[in-house]
Amino acid sequence: MIPEEGQRPTPENFHYKLEGDIYGEALDRDGSYILRSNVTQAEAPGLWSMYMQLVWIESAFKSMKSDLAVRPIFHQVGRRVDAHIFVAFMATA
């Protein structure tokens, strides 16, 4: 039951019922990741390992760049990405 528009919800005009099975499924997935990938050769543990490596690398660069006060830069060309990583790494040395 939902109150009329402009009416304040009260215990008399607002009621809800949880769908037990749907609520249970949501609780089971709470805090879980669902990875979607176009990689078909790898098994799930391998994909998770690659994803976690990416997270660790991104975290390291974020930390390093925050110390340098460098704004985020997003490159699309491979050699520019390599050059950016090299310059960022050399700046911390």
N, C-alpha and C positions, 0 to 999 in steps of 0.2 A: 504494500500500500504506500502510495506517495502523496504528500500533501499538495493541495492546489497551489498554483503559481502565486507567489506573494505571501503565502501562508507559512508560518514558522513551523518546522517539524517538531512534533511532540510525540510522546509514547502512544497517544491515542490515534494520531493520524499517520504515523510512519512505522511500518513493519518490514522486516526482511527475513529471508530464510536462506541459509547456505545450502548449496548443493554439495552434499558430503563427498561424493566421488570426485567432482571437479575441484573442490577445495583441497582434498587430499593430494591430487596430482600436482596442483600448484605448489603445495608445501614440499613435495618430493623434489621438484625442480628448483626450488628456491636456492639461490647461490650457485647454480650449475651453469656451465657454459655449453652452448651448442655451436660447434664449429662447422662451418659450411665451406667446402673447398672444391676446386675443380681438379685437384690432384687425385688420380685414381690408382696410382701405383703404391701408395703408402697405406699402411694399416693405421687404425685410430691412435694407438700409442705413439707412433712416429709423427703423425700430424700434430698431436698435442705437444710433443717435444719441440718440434719446429716452431710452433706458436709461442711456446714459453721462451725459447731463445730470442725470438723477435721482441717479446715483451721486455726481456732483460736488456737487450741492446738499446731499445728505445728509451728505457728508463735511464740507462747509463748516459746516453747522449743528452737527454733532458736535464739530468743532474749537471753534466759537464757544461752545457750551454747556460744553465741558470747561473753558474759561477762566473761565466764570462759576460753575462747580460746580453747574449746574442738572441735575436728574435728568431722564431721558427722560419725555416726556408724549405720549401717543397720543390724539389727538382724532378723533372720527368726524363731527362736524358742520362743514361748510365754513366758516362764519363764525368758529367757535372756532379752526380751523386758522389762518385769516388773522390773528386777534387774537394768537395765540401767536407767529406769525412776526413780527408787528409789535413785540410787546413784547420778544422776544429780540433783534431788530435794534436797537431803541432802547436796550437795555441795554448794547450794545457801543459805542454812539456817545459 
